[in-house]
Amino acid sequence: MNPYRTALDWIESGQKTALATVTRTWGSAPRPAGSQMVVRADGAFSGSVSGGCVENAVIEAAQSAIEDGDIRNLEFGVSNEEAWTVGLACGGTIKVHVSPISSHEQKNILDGLALAEKEAKATVLASDLESGAWQLIYPDAADDDLFVTAARNAARSDKSGEVEIDGKNWFLTVFNPPLDLAIVGAVHIAQPLSEMAKRAGYDVRVIDPRTHFASAERFPGIALIHDWPDEALSAKPLGPRSAIVALTHDPKFDDPALSAALRSSAFYVGALGSKKSHAKRLERLKDSGFSDEELNRIRGPVGLAIGARSPAEIAISIMAEMTRDLRSG
């Protein structure tokens, strides 16, 4: 369970709590910036801010913050010897912001985080490192003020971190929904691609109405959708955390899927096929009303040009291209 969900449960049962957030850490730390731990007044806690080397000190600081209502900005130097005990190669520095959860407004923000998670909506919690004030920001908001722009950048990179806004230091904690990969066509390449994407943290769905292709025997542990692509993508639309790869070479499967993808905010749209078949595909989609700018979103032939031959190698090239587009924009 996410620490903020535990915090909500404790608050609703009348327990006083504090939230600890890692704001800076050493490069090889097991818990990156943005990691959180919620602490109850009696010392019970959920989550983690390190491999165990600073938890006790953070719990004590959180209990003090609950008592006096003041924030804490903690800094710990971890020696090489301590680092080895928690699985690190060397020591370093970890900074932790501790904020008591005491206001009705903070409770409402936690409720907002829970609702956004339920709706698979990206959110960013902005914490003023000096006053402890919170703001809940939605990266997909139409506004372009400094907070929304900073939140959008943080969510896009999937990286929590410090920013300076209007002369104040804020920490942005990113809460993103899971990455989503829709694979259209349960062909040979789809098998290693679905496994690789699953290991990379994607929620994977394979869309193919041909049940003898999209079978549990061929895709163990993968969600299989036996609807036509346009129906499947209408039932569960693509969003900014979505990638889609069309693999069938068949216009009646690929074209409706790519049409839906181009109307979405998916960060990656790929289609398998030679340069010749891709050119024909673009002509069909252009005749359907898509502009050259929209069609340029399609990665085709799909994958980075690494000389891939086997299905597994092609899957690697696709995952590499997806990762590049996700992380570099």
C-alpha positions in Angstrom: 0.0 0.0 0.0 1.2 3.5 -0.8 2.3 5.4 2.3 -0.2 8.2 1.7 -3.0 5.6 1.7 -1.8 4.3 5.0 -1.7 7.9 6.2 -5.4 8.3 5.2 -6.4 5.1 7.1 -4.6 6.3 10.2 -6.0 9.8 10.1 -9.5 8.5 9.6 -9.1 6.3 12.6 -8.0 9.4 14.7 -4.2 8.8 14.6 -1.7 11.6 14.3 0.8 11.2 11.5 3.7 12.7 9.7 5.1 12.2 6.1 8.8 11.8 5.5 10.1 12.4 1.9 13.6 11.8 0.5 14.6 15.0 -1.2 18.2 14.2 -2.1 20.3 11.1 -1.9 23.5 9.4 -3.1 23.5 8.0 -6.6 23.4 4.3 -5.8 20.8 4.5 -3.0 18.1 1.8 -2.8 15.5 4.5 -2.3 15.5 7.4 -4.8 14.4 11.0 -4.2 10.6 11.0 -3.8 10.6 7.9 -1.7 8.2 8.3 1.2 7.5 6.9 4.7 4.5 7.8 6.9 5.0 7.6 10.6 2.4 7.4 13.4 2.7 9.1 16.8 3.4 5.7 18.5 6.3 5.0 16.1 4.5 2.7 13.7 5.5 3.4 10.1 4.9 2.4 6.5 7.2 2.9 3.5 10.9 3.5 3.5 13.4 6.3 3.0 16.6 4.3 3.0 17.9 0.7 3.2 17.5 0.9 6.9 20.4 3.1 8.0 18.4 6.2 8.8 14.9 5.0 9.4 15.1 5.1 13.2 16.3 8.7 13.2 13.6 9.7 10.8 10.9 8.0 12.9 12.1 10.0 16.0 12.1 13.2 14.0 8.6 12.5 12.7 7.3 11.9 16.2 8.8 15.2 17.4 7.2 16.9 14.4 3.8 15.4 15.3 4.2 16.8 18.8 5.2 20.4 18.0 3.6 20.7 14.6 6.9 21.9 12.9 8.6 20.5 9.8 12.0 19.0 9.8 14.6 19.1 7.1 17.1 16.3 8.0 20.5 15.6 6.5 22.4 12.4 7.1 26.0 11.5 6.2 26.3 7.7 5.6 29.7 6.2 6.1 31.2 3.6 3.8 30.8 1.0 6.6 27.1 1.9 7.0 26.6 1.9 3.3 27.9 -1.7 3.0 25.4 -2.9 5.6 22.4 -1.7 3.4 23.8 -3.0 0.1 25.6 0.1 -1.2 29.0 0.3 -2.7 29.9 3.6 -0.9 28.5 6.2 1.4 27.0 9.6 0.7 24.4 12.0 1.8 20.6 11.7 2.2 18.2 14.5 2.9 14.7 13.9 4.2 11.8 16.4 4.6 9.4 15.6 7.5 6.0 17.2 7.6 3.3 16.6 10.2 -0.1 16.0 8.6 -2.3 18.2 10.8 -4.6 20.3 8.6 -7.9 19.6 6.9 -6.4 20.8 3.7 -3.6 18.2 3.8 -6.2 15.5 4.4 -8.0 16.7 1.3 -4.8 16.6 -0.7 -4.3 13.0 0.4 -7.8 12.2 -0.7 -7.0 13.8 -4.0 -4.0 11.6 -4.5 -6.1 8.5 -3.7 -8.7 9.5 -6.2 -6.1 10.3 -8.9 -4.6 6.8 -8.4 -8.0 5.2 -8.8 -8.6 7.2 -12.0 -5.0 6.5 -13.3 -4.3 10.2 -13.4 -0.9 11.7 -13.0 -0.5 14.1 -10.0 2.4 15.9 -8.3 2.6 16.8 -4.6 4.5 20.1 -4.2 5.9 20.6 -0.7 7.4 23.9 0.4 10.6 22.8 2.1 10.6 25.9 4.4 7.0 26.2 5.5 5.7 22.7 4.9 2.8 23.9 2.8 1.4 21.5 0.3 -0.1 21.9 -3.2 -1.6 19.2 -5.4 -0.8 19.8 -9.0 -2.2 18.1 -12.1 0.4 18.0 -14.9 -2.3 17.7 -17.6 -4.0 21.0 -16.5 -4.5 23.6 -19.3 -2.7 26.2 -17.2 0.9 27.1 -18.0 1.9 28.7 -14.8 5.2 27.9 -13.2 3.9 25.1 -10.9 2.0 23.3 -13.7 5.0 23.6 -16.1 7.4 22.2 -13.4 5.0 19.5 -12.5 4.5 18.5 -16.2 8.3 18.3 -16.6 8.7 16.2 -13.5 5.8 13.8 -14.5 7.1 13.5 -18.0 10.6 12.5 -16.8 9.1 10.4 -14.1 11.5 12.0 -11.6 10.8 13.7 -8.3 13.1 16.6 -7.4 13.6 20.1 -6.1 12.6 23.2 -8.0 12.7 26.9 -7.1 9.5 28.8 -7.8 9.0 32.5 -6.9 12.1 32.4 -4.7 10.9 29.4 -2.7 12.3 25.8 -2.7 9.7 23.2 -3.4 10.0 19.5 -3.7 7.9 17.8 -6.3 6.8 14.3 -5.6 5.6 12.6 -8.8 2.7 10.1 -8.6 2.3 8.6 -12.1 -0.1 5.9 -13.2 1.6 2.7 -14.5 3.1 2.7 -18.0 0.7 1.1 -20.5 1.7 -0.9 -23.6 -0.9 -1.9 -26.2 0.4 -4.6 -28.6 -1.8 -5.0 -31.7 -1.3 -8.5 -33.1 -0.3 -11.6 -31.2 2.5 -12.5 -33.6 5.9 -14.0 -32.7 7.5 -10.6 -32.0 4.7 -9.8 -29.5 5.8 -12.7 -27.3 9.3 -11.4 -26.3 8.1 -7.8 -26.5 5.3 -8.4 -24.0 7.7 -10.1 -21.5 10.3 -7.4 -21.8 7.8 -4.6 -21.4 6.3 -6.3 -18.4 9.7 -6.5 -16.8 10.2 -2.8 -17.5 7.1 -1.9 -15.5 4.5 -1.7 -18.2 0.9 -2.9 -17.9 0.8 -4.9 -21.1 -2.2 -5.8 -23.2 -2.2 -7.8 -26.4 -5.1 -7.0 -28.7 -6.0 -9.6 -31.3 -9.5 -11.1 -32.0 -7.8 -14.3 -33.3 -8.1 -16.5 -30.2 -5.7 -19.1 -31.6 -3.0 -16.4 -31.8 -3.8 -14.5 -28.6 -3.9 -17.5 -26.3 -2.8 -17.9 -22.7 -0.4 -20.7 -23.7 1.5 -18.3 -26.0 1.2 -15.3 -23.6 1.3 -16.5 -20.0 0.5 -13.8 -17.5 -0.3 -11.2 -20.2 -3.7 -9.5 -20.5 -5.3 -10.7 -23.8 -8.0 -8.6 -25.5 -10.0 -10.5 -28.2 -11.8 -7.4 -29.5 -11.0 -5.6 -32.7 -8.4 -2.9 -32.1 -10.7 0.0 -32.5 -13.1 -1.5 -30.0 -10.4 -2.4 -27.5 -8.8 1.1 -27.7 -12.2 2.7 -27.3 -12.9 0.7 -24.2 -9.5 1.5 -22.7 -8.2 4.7 -24.4 -4.5 5.5 -24.7 -3.1 8.3 -22.6 0.2 10.2 -22.1 1.7 7.1 -20.3 0.7 4.8 -23.2 2.7 3.2 -26.0 1.2 1.2 -28.8 2.9 -1.1 -31.3 1.1 -2.5 -34.4 2.6 -5.7 -35.5 0.2 -7.5 -37.9 1.1 -6.0 -41.3 -2.6 -6.3 -42.0 -4.4 -2.9 -42.7 -7.7 -4.1 -41.2 -5.9 -4.6 -37.8 -3.1 -2.0 -37.9 -4.9 1.0 -39.5 -7.8 1.3 -37.0 -5.2 0.9 -34.2 -2.9 3.6 -35.6 -5.9 5.9 -36.2 -6.9 5.7 -32.6 -3.3 6.2 -31.5 -2.8 9.3 -33.6 -6.0 10.8 -32.0 -4.6 10.1 -28.5 -1.8 11.5 -26.4 0.3 8.3 -26.4 4.0 9.0 -26.1 5.0 6.3 -28.6 3.3 4.9 -31.7 5.1 2.2 -33.6 4.3 0.0 -36.6 6.1 -3.0 -37.9 6.8 -3.2 -41.7 9.3 -2.4 -44.4 9.8 1.1 -45.7 7.7 0.2 -48.7 4.8 -1.1 -46.6 5.1 1.8 -44.2 4.8 4.3 -47.1 1.6 2.6 -48.3 0.3 2.7 -44.7 1.0 6.4 -44.5 -0.9 7.0 -47.8 -3.9 5.2 -46.5 -3.9 7.1 -43.2 -3.4 10.4 -45.1 -6.4 9.6 -47.2 -8.3 9.2 -43.9 -7.6 12.8 -43.0 -4.4 12.7 -41.0 -1.8 15.4 -41.6 1.9 14.9 -42.3 2.7 16.3 -38.9 0.4 13.7 -37.2 1.7 10.9 -39.3 5.3 11.8 -38.4 4.4 10.5 -34.9 4.5 6.9 -36.1 7.8 5.1 -35.7 8.0 3.0 -38.8 9.7 0.8 -39.5 9.5 0.3 -35.8 12.5 0.1 -33.5 16.0 1.5 -33.4 18.2 0.5 -36.4 20.5 -2.0 -34.7 20.4 -4.7 -37.3 17.9 -6.8 -35.4 16.8 -10.1 -37.0 15.2 -12.5 -34.6 11.9 -11.7 -32.8 13.7 -11.1 -29.6 16.2 -8.8 -31.2 13.4 -6.8 -32.8 11.6 -6.6 -29.5 14.9 -5.2 -27.9 15.0 -2.5 -30.7 11.4 -1.6 -30.0 11.9 -1.4 -26.2 15.0 0.7 -26.7 13.1 3.2 -29.0 10.2 3.3 -26.6 12.5 4.0 -23.7 14.3 6.7 -25.6 11.1 8.5 -26.5 9.7 8.1 -22.9 12.8 9.4 -21.2 14.1 12.0 -23.6 10.7 13.3 -25.0 
